Amino acid sequence: MRRLPRGPRIGLALLGVLPFAGVGWTALVPVLLALVATPLLVVALRRPRVG
């Protein structure tokens, strides 16, 4: 690997990392969305209805 120029080394590193980043992103986003939506839902349900 040390004989390769810097550009191809970075490209190979990204090629190996990006699929795992994509899988991690798809696993993380729904969890974060649920964590944000749950308190908002609780507040919306506890708020008294006006009108």
C-alpha positions as a printed NumPy array, in Angstrom:
array([[  0.   ,   0.   ,   0.   ],
       [  2.823,   2.42 ,   0.636],
       [  3.853,   2.236,  -3.012],
       [  0.492,   3.574,  -4.165],
       [  0.122,   7.34 ,  -4.563],
       [ -2.023,   9.159,  -2.041],
       [ -5.106,   9.554,  -4.299],
       [ -5.701,   5.842,  -4.918],
       [ -5.112,   5.059,  -1.233],
       [ -7.834,   7.523,  -0.238],
       [-10.124,   6.115,  -2.929],
       [ -9.615,   2.554,  -1.724],
       [-10.248,   3.598,   1.867],
       [-13.504,   5.324,   0.891],
       [-14.54 ,   2.344,  -1.205],
       [-14.194,   0.133,   1.851],
       [-15.859,   2.513,   4.313],
       [-18.825,   3.935,   2.373],
       [-20.948,   0.746,   2.263],
       [-20.693,   0.407,   6.037],
       [-21.495,   4.098,   6.482],
       [-24.616,   3.649,   4.349],
       [-25.778,   0.65 ,   6.355],
       [-25.095,   2.442,   9.622],
       [-26.944,   5.537,   8.422],
       [-30.049,   3.563,   7.524],
       [-29.966,   1.875,  10.921],
       [-29.391,   5.079,  12.871],
       [-31.847,   7.495,  11.253],
       [-35.084,   5.673,  12.218],
       [-33.899,   5.414,  15.819],
       [-33.071,   9.126,  15.967],
       [-36.377,   9.988,  14.334],
       [-38.257,   7.948,  16.928],
       [-36.31 ,   9.618,  19.751],
       [-37.26 ,  13.055,  18.448],
       [-40.879,  12.2  ,  17.564],
       [-41.787,  10.552,  20.88 ],
       [-41.515,  13.665,  23.097],
       [-43.309,  15.723,  20.455],
       [-46.139,  13.204,  20.382],
       [-46.409,  13.22 ,  24.177],
       [-46.637,  17.02 ,  24.228],
       [-49.208,  17.031,  21.44 ],
       [-51.388,  14.458,  23.192],
       [-51.258,  16.186,  26.601],
       [-52.095,  19.624,  25.239],
       [-55.756,  20.497,  25.889],
       [-57.866,  20.978,  22.822],
       [-59.034,  24.515,  22.187],
       [-62.314,  25.208,  20.458]])
